[in-house]
Amino acid sequence: MKFEVTILGSSSATPVYNRNPSAQLLNCNEKFYLIDCGEGTQQQLIKYGFKASKIDFVFISHLHGDHYFGLIGLLSTMHLNGRIKPITLFAPAALMEILELQFKHSETILRYPLTFVPITADSPQQIFENSDLTVSTIILNHRIPCTGFVFNEKKRLRKVIVEKLEEENIPLEYYPLLKRGVDLTLPDGTVLLNKDYTTDSDEPRKYAYCSDTLCDGSYFELIQNCDTLYHEATFLHEMLERANQTHHTTALQAAETAIKTGAKKLLIGHFSSRYKTLQPLLEEASQVFEHTQLAQEGSTFSI
């Protein structure tokens, strides 16, 4: 099953040339989840070949503009393009007030249902579940209430060994039961042991999105053993004092977080506009945690 994330924006407070504010698109089994929606997100979707109409769920981490200023435009474009399919928005409660004010004064009545699910930064909780995954919040330590998100893939059904079943002329109607791990007795008395006709599915994967935060360790328990961890790395460690003042993280701290939480792979992003080249941030993190990559625009990473 496809489980991958495409980076649409990797800049922090302000956009710079070739770097837009935060936005990511998660593809799980061809269902699309937008994580944050900084300014210019819909242009990035067009640039990298994604249809906004395929997005049914949006997750906003907090109400600093570089994480949601693109949302009004995106929702409005969906409306203008005739969308009728519902969309669900998970975000701090105050965002609904902002949206309603914008729609009121532009005299916009959306053509499609917008379901708003308020989230809080008080305690971690599961906020979403479908047949493919669950989504839970991570409580981060930023200057305003802020959450990250953990996307946990669900365990898939077992895989049938089609060649063996076809060779023994086992009817298709029995395949679903075998996928569920059931041992079967056919009408003629033949016993089909599940272990002989199926193999286990792949282990479910885990993706954590750690938005803006002071690296204080308070959230480490919530992001243990990620297959891929995205963590903000706004500054080089030489600017640790500035990072602490603004409740952000350095590249070195992000790498240490990956080690302490048992991540298999680390993506760093949310880069300060002061950095015209990102190689120093990658080098700083990679020296601590080898499996580090830059979350750069247009890059797609398999979880």
N, C-alpha and C positions, 0 to 999 in steps of 0.2 A: 504494500500500500504506500502511496506517495505521502511523504511527510517532510516538507521542506519549507524554508523561509526565504523570501526575496527582500532585499534591503531597498527601500524606496527613499529613505532619508537618513543621514548619519551625522548631521551638524547639530550643535547645541543651540544656544539662544538665538543666534542670527544665521541666516543662510549665507554661504560664500560660494564662489564660483565652483561648480561641479559638486557642491554638497548642500543638500536641502535639509530642513529640520526633520525631526524624528518621524518615521513611518516605516512599518514593515507589513508584508503580506504573507500570511501563513497559509499554506496549502496542505490540507489533510484530506486525503481521499477525494480530491477534486472539489472540496468545499473550502471556501476562502474566508479567512478571518483577518480583518485589518486591525493592526496593533498601533495605536496612536496615529495621528493624522495632521502632521505639521503643514505649514503653508506650502502649496504647490504639489500636494500629494496626487491630485487627479491628473496633473500634467505628467507626473512620474509614472502613473499607471499606464497612460497612453504611450509614453516613451518606451516602456519595457513590455508592451504588448498584452496588458491585462485589461479585461473588461470590468468596469466598475459595477455593471449589472450583476456580476457573479458574486459580489460581496453581500453576504446576508448578516454578518455579525461584525460589530466594531467595538474595540476595547480602548478606552482612553485612560491613561494612567493618572493624570492630574491636570490641573487647570493653569499651567504655564503655557503661554501662547504657542511656543515651539512644538507643543504636543497636540494642539487641537485647532489651530487657526485655519487649517485646510478643510475642516469638517463642514462648515456652513456651505462652502462652495461645492463640495462633493455631494452633499444631500440635495442641494438646489439643482445641480446638473442631473442627478437621477430623476428628480421631479420633472425637469424640462424635457428629458428624454422619454417620458411616458412610463416610467417604472410604476408597476402596480403591486409587485411582490413585496411582502413585508421586510423590514430590516430591524434588527435588534441592536440597541446601543447600550453598552455597559460603561458607566462613567460616574464621576462624582455628581451628587444631586444638583448642584448649582448649575451644571451645564444645561440642564433642561430650561432653566430660567433664561439663560443666554440665548438658546435656540428660539424659544418662544418670542422673545423680544425682537430678534432679527426677523422672524417670519411675520410677526405682527406688523412691523413698520415697512416691510416690503410687500405686504398684503399677499403672502404666499400661503396657500393651503395645500399641503403635500398630497399628491395623488395616491400615495402608498401609505400603509400603516407603519408608523414609527413606534416601536415598543421601547420604552426607556426603562432600564434597570439600574437604579441608583446603587453605587457601591461606596463603602466606607473604608477608611484607613484605620479603623479601630482594632480589628482582629481578623486574622485570615479566615476565609470561608470559600467553599465551592460555590461558584456563581453560575455555572453552565454545565450541561451534560447532554450529549446526544449519542448516537450509536458508535461514533468514532472516537470521541475523546471527552475528557472533563477539563474544566478550566477553574482554577482556584487563584485567589489573590495572595500577593506577597506584601506584607506591611513594611514599607521603606521609611527611611528617615530623611526627609527633605524639608525645605523651608515652608512648604504648605503640605497638606495631606496628599499622600502619593502612594500608589500601589504598583507593584509589578504583577505579572501573571505567569502561572505555571500551566502549561498545556500537556496533559498526560494522555497519551494514546492508550486506547483500550486494547486488551488482549483479543486477537482475532480468533475465529473458529479454526479448528484443526484443518489441515489440507488433505484431501483425499488423494490416494494414489490411483489416478484415473486409469492408467494402463492396466493395472492389476484387476481393477473392478471390471473393466471392459473385457479383459481376457477371460474372466470367470462369468461373464454375462450377468452381472449384478444389475438389477433395474435401477434407473436414475432416481426413482422415488425414495431409495434408501440413502442416497448421498447426504441429504441434510441431517439425518440422524447420526450418520457416521461423523460428520463435521462437528457435531455437538459432543462427541466422545462416547456415544452409546454403543454397547455391544448388542448385536442383533441375532435373532433366530428367525430364519426364513420359513415360509409355510412348509417346505419339504424337510425341515428339521436341521438344515445347514446352519451352523453357528459362525457368525462373522465377528471375530474379535477386533475391536476398534484399533488396537495397536498394530494389527497386521495390515490394515488397509488405509491408515492415515499417518501423517507425520505432524509433529507439533508446529504451530505457527511461530513466527518470529516473536522475540520478546518485545513488549510494548516500549515505546520510546518517550522521552521526556524533554520538553523544551521550556526553559525559564527565561523570562524577559524582565530584567532588572533595570527599570528606568532610573530617574535621577535619585541619588541617595548618598548620604554620608556612609562611608564604609566602616560601620561600627560592629558588625557581626551579629546584630540582632535578628537578621532575617536568614542567616545561614542554614538554620534547621529546615526552613521551608524550601530550600533549593538543593537539597542533598542529591547526589548521584544523577545529575542531568546528563543526558547524551550530548546536548548542546546547551551551553549557558551563554546568553547575551547579557553583558554587563556594561553599563556606561563607564567610559574612561575619558573624562573631559579634559584632564590635565596630565602632563608629565609629573613625576613624583617630586621634582625640584620645586613644584608649586603646591606642595601639600598644604601649606598654610592657607592659600587661596581656596583650595578644594574644601578644606574644613569650614572656612568662612561661608562658602556658598552651598554647603551640604552636597558636595559632589565627590567623585572618586578619581584617583589617579590610575594610570595604566598599570603600574606596579601593584597597586592594591587590588585591581580587578584580577590580575594573575594570581595573587595570593588567595583571593576568594575562590578561584577555580580549584586550586590545590586543596584548600581546607574543606570544600564541599564535595570533592570527589567527581568533578565534572570531567567528561571525556574530551570535550572540545569547548573552546572559549571564543566568542565573538566580541570584539570591543567596538564601541561607537560613541555617539554623542560628543563629538570632538569640538573643542573650543575653536572659534574662528581665528584665534591667534596662530594656529598651526597651518601653514600653507602646504606643508608636506607631512604625511602621516607616518612615514617610515620610523621616526624616532619613537613614537608611541608603540608601534608594533615591536620594535627591537627591545624596548624596556619591558614589555609584558612577556615577550618570548623568552627572554633570559631567565624568567622565573617559571613560566609555564609554556612548554614547547609547543603545544597544540593550540596556538592562538592565531586568529585571523582577523583582519580588518573587516568590519561590517560596512563595506563601501557600496554606494549606489549601483544598482543593477546586478549585484552578485546574488546568486542563489545558493543556499547551503542545504544539503540533505541533513536532516536531524539524525 
